[in-house]
Amino acid sequence: MNSDASESENDVLIFGCIKYSFERHQYCCMWSWLLYKR
């Protein structure tokens, strides 16, 4: 909770998850996104 690099990695993870969720498990990505944005 103090590094920009971490945020960048999270963005990549979320982006990949969203792309994947769009074709498979949308709820899975939503769950991860919610946990990250907590």
Residue pairs with C-beta under 8 A, 6 or more apart in sequence:
10 36
13 32
13 36
14 29
14 32
14 33
14 36
17 28
17 29
17 32
17 33
18 29
18 33
20 29
21 27
21 28
21 29
21 30
